[in-house]
Amino acid sequence: MDYTPRFTYIGGPTALLEWHGLRFLTDPTFDPAGTNYKSGPATLRKLAGPAISAGSLGAIDIVLLSHDHHSDNLDHAGRALLTRADKVITTVAGAERLGGNAVGLANWQSIEIPVEGGTVTITGTPCRHGPAGMDRGPVTGFILSFSNTAGPTIYISGDTVWYDGVAEVANRFRVDIAVLFMGAARVSEITKSPLTMTAEDGIAAARAFPDAKIAPLHYEGWAHFSESREVITAAFRSAGIERRLHWLPAAKPTVIET
């Protein structure tokens, strides 16, 4: 059994992770470029379509859905795909809304998936989707670990800023690969503050997870992102940790060595 995780970047927050014989999909977004989504006082605009279509994706075992109530994390085509998965693991509130194959995890709650040679454990982790005191609805991140010593521990942040809840993830787990939702999403109709990690937030997370390779996700493809790949790279270079960044090429299965 190959314990090395393989990531395929599809676009926005969406990536395929193949690990321990399972195929995981993060926040499914498969609508075409140019789609608009009315969200309260704001309209989210999608700028880029998926690098791989939902129809050509193949079987999915588990969808890791950080939250179901924002279209840049679950768009129309992504929502239609959910029934194809064996399980959709998300927030408790999201699972209640979705029903069917959805399983809700509270912070630090886990679900175990038997695989050849052991068990993959998925643990819900805290998120704060914006500035303190602003309720954007519940969001979860995920820790993926394996019962055997083989293979890395993977953290998928979900939509969150850097705060003490993310710091607590670092206190509880030794993370080898941190998939951070970055791009400093800003929706001016709601707040001027970033709703997802800035480059500086990413650097703080990288320092909190000193052994982790950092794979940014959810930093492009939508009009409300304010920090590009170039901005993130420059900030990590200035901090002296650019070597720890691992950008996932679109549609190409990629191994992050740990």
C-alpha positions in Angstrom: 0.0 0.0 0.0 1.3 3.4 -1.0 0.9 5.8 2.0 1.9 8.9 0.0 -1.0 11.3 -0.5 -1.6 12.5 -4.0 -3.4 15.9 -4.6 -5.0 17.1 -7.8 -6.0 20.8 -7.8 -9.3 21.4 -9.6 -9.8 25.1 -8.8 -10.9 27.5 -6.0 -11.3 25.4 -2.8 -11.6 22.1 -4.7 -9.0 19.4 -4.8 -9.0 15.7 -5.1 -6.9 13.8 -2.5 -6.1 10.1 -3.1 -4.8 8.4 0.0 -5.0 4.9 1.6 -7.2 3.8 -1.2 -9.8 6.5 -0.6 -10.7 9.4 -2.9 -11.5 12.6 -1.0 -12.8 15.8 -2.5 -12.6 19.2 -0.8 -15.4 21.8 -1.1 -16.8 21.0 -4.6 -17.1 23.8 -7.0 -17.7 22.9 -10.7 -19.9 25.6 -12.2 -18.5 27.5 -15.2 -16.7 30.8 -15.2 -19.0 33.8 -15.2 -21.6 32.4 -12.8 -22.9 34.9 -10.3 -24.3 34.1 -6.9 -26.5 36.5 -4.8 -25.6 36.2 -1.2 -27.4 38.7 1.0 -26.2 42.2 0.1 -23.3 40.8 -2.0 -23.0 39.0 -5.3 -20.1 36.5 -5.6 -18.6 36.2 -9.1 -16.8 33.1 -10.3 -13.9 34.0 -12.7 -12.6 30.5 -13.6 -14.2 27.1 -14.3 -12.9 23.8 -12.9 -9.7 22.3 -14.4 -11.5 18.9 -14.3 -15.2 18.5 -14.9 -17.5 16.9 -12.4 -18.4 14.3 -15.0 -14.9 13.2 -15.6 -13.9 13.1 -12.0 -14.7 9.5 -11.3 -15.8 7.9 -8.1 -15.6 9.9 -4.8 -15.6 8.2 -1.4 -15.7 11.2 0.9 -16.4 14.9 0.4 -14.8 17.1 2.9 -17.1 20.1 3.0 -16.0 23.0 5.1 -19.5 24.5 4.9 -22.6 24.3 2.7 -23.9 27.8 2.9 -21.5 29.8 0.7 -21.4 29.3 -3.1 -17.7 29.7 -3.4 -17.4 26.5 -1.3 -20.4 24.6 -2.7 -21.8 25.8 -6.0 -24.7 24.4 -8.0 -22.8 21.6 -9.8 -20.9 20.8 -6.6 -24.1 20.4 -4.7 -25.4 18.0 -7.4 -22.2 15.9 -7.0 -22.7 15.3 -3.3 -25.0 12.3 -3.8 -22.3 10.5 -5.7 -20.1 10.3 -2.6 -20.3 7.6 0.0 -20.1 10.3 2.7 -20.2 14.0 3.0 -18.4 15.2 6.1 -19.2 18.7 7.2 -20.5 20.8 10.1 -23.3 19.6 12.3 -25.6 22.3 11.0 -24.6 21.6 7.4 -25.3 17.9 7.8 -28.8 18.7 9.2 -29.5 20.8 6.1 -28.1 18.4 3.6 -29.4 15.1 5.1 -28.9 11.9 3.2 -25.2 10.8 3.2 -24.0 13.9 5.2 -22.2 13.4 8.6 -21.7 16.4 10.9 -18.6 16.8 13.0 -18.3 19.2 16.0 -14.9 20.6 16.8 -12.5 17.8 17.8 -15.1 15.1 17.0 -13.8 12.3 14.8 -15.0 9.6 12.4 -13.0 6.5 11.6 -12.9 5.0 8.1 -11.5 1.4 7.9 -9.0 0.9 5.1 -6.4 -1.7 4.2 -3.8 -1.9 6.9 -5.6 0.4 9.5 -8.0 3.3 9.9 -8.1 6.8 8.5 -9.4 9.2 11.2 -11.1 12.4 10.2 -11.3 15.0 13.0 -13.2 18.3 12.8 -11.2 21.4 13.6 -12.2 25.0 14.6 -12.7 27.8 12.0 -13.5 31.5 12.3 -14.7 32.7 8.9 -13.8 36.4 9.4 -13.2 38.9 12.1 -14.0 38.3 15.8 -17.7 38.8 16.6 -18.9 38.3 13.0 -21.2 35.3 12.5 -20.7 33.9 9.1 -22.2 30.6 10.1 -20.4 27.4 11.2 -17.4 26.2 9.3 -15.1 23.3 9.9 -11.6 22.3 9.0 -10.2 18.7 9.0 -7.3 16.7 10.3 -6.7 13.4 8.4 -4.5 10.9 10.2 -3.8 7.2 9.9 -3.7 4.6 12.7 -0.4 3.1 11.5 2.8 5.1 11.7 3.1 5.2 7.9 2.0 8.3 6.1 1.6 12.0 7.1 -1.0 13.8 9.1 -2.8 16.3 6.9 -4.6 19.5 7.9 -7.2 21.1 5.7 -8.1 24.5 7.2 -11.4 25.3 5.5 -12.4 28.9 5.4 -10.8 30.5 8.4 -8.5 33.3 9.5 -5.6 32.7 11.8 -6.9 32.8 15.4 -6.5 30.8 18.6 -8.7 28.0 17.3 -6.2 27.2 14.5 -3.4 27.6 17.0 -5.1 24.9 19.1 -4.9 22.5 16.1 -1.1 23.0 16.2 -1.1 22.2 19.9 -3.0 19.0 19.4 -1.5 17.6 16.2 1.9 17.3 14.5 1.0 18.3 11.0 3.0 17.2 8.0 1.0 18.8 5.2 -1.2 21.9 5.8 -3.7 22.8 3.1 -4.5 26.4 3.9 -7.5 28.3 2.4 -5.8 31.6 1.6 -6.4 34.5 -0.8 -7.6 37.0 1.9 -11.3 36.9 0.7 -12.9 40.3 1.1 -16.6 41.1 0.5 -16.9 44.8 1.0 -20.7 44.7 1.4 -20.2 42.6 4.5 -16.9 43.8 6.0 -13.6 45.3 5.1 -11.8 42.6 7.1 -10.5 39.5 5.4 -12.8 36.4 5.7 -10.0 33.8 4.9 -6.3 33.7 5.6 -4.1 36.5 4.5 -0.5 35.8 3.5 0.5 36.9 7.0 -2.0 34.5 8.5 -0.5 31.7 6.4 3.0 32.6 7.7 1.7 32.4 11.3 0.2 29.0 10.6 3.4 27.8 9.0 5.3 28.8 12.1 2.8 27.1 14.3 3.1 23.9 12.2 6.9 24.0 11.9 7.2 20.6 10.3 4.5 21.1 7.7 4.7 21.7 3.9 2.2 24.4 3.1 -0.2 23.9 0.1 -2.4 27.0 -0.5 -5.9 26.5 -1.8 -8.9 28.8 -2.5 -6.8 31.8 -3.4 -8.0 32.3 -7.0 -10.9 31.9 -9.4 -13.3 34.2 -7.6 -13.6 38.0 -7.7 -13.5 38.5 -3.9 -9.9 37.3 -3.4 -7.6 40.1 -2.6 -4.2 38.4 -2.4 -2.8 36.4 -5.4 -0.3 33.6 -5.6 2.3 36.3 -6.3 1.5 38.2 -3.1 1.5 35.0 -1.0 4.8 33.9 -2.5 6.4 37.2 -1.9 5.3 37.3 1.7 6.6 33.8 2.4 9.9 34.8 0.7 10.3 37.8 2.9 9.6 35.6 5.9 12.4 33.2 4.7 10.1 30.2 4.4 9.2 30.2 0.6 10.7 26.7 0.3 7.9 25.4 2.4 5.2 26.5 -0.1 3.9 23.9 -2.5 1.7 25.2 -5.3 -0.5 22.5 -6.7 -0.7 22.5 -10.6 -4.2 22.4 -12.1 -5.4 18.9 -13.2 -2.1 17.2 -12.5 -1.8 14.6 -9.7 0.9 15.8 -7.4 2.8 14.2 -4.5 4.0 16.5 -1.6 7.0 14.7 -0.1 7.2 14.8 3.7 
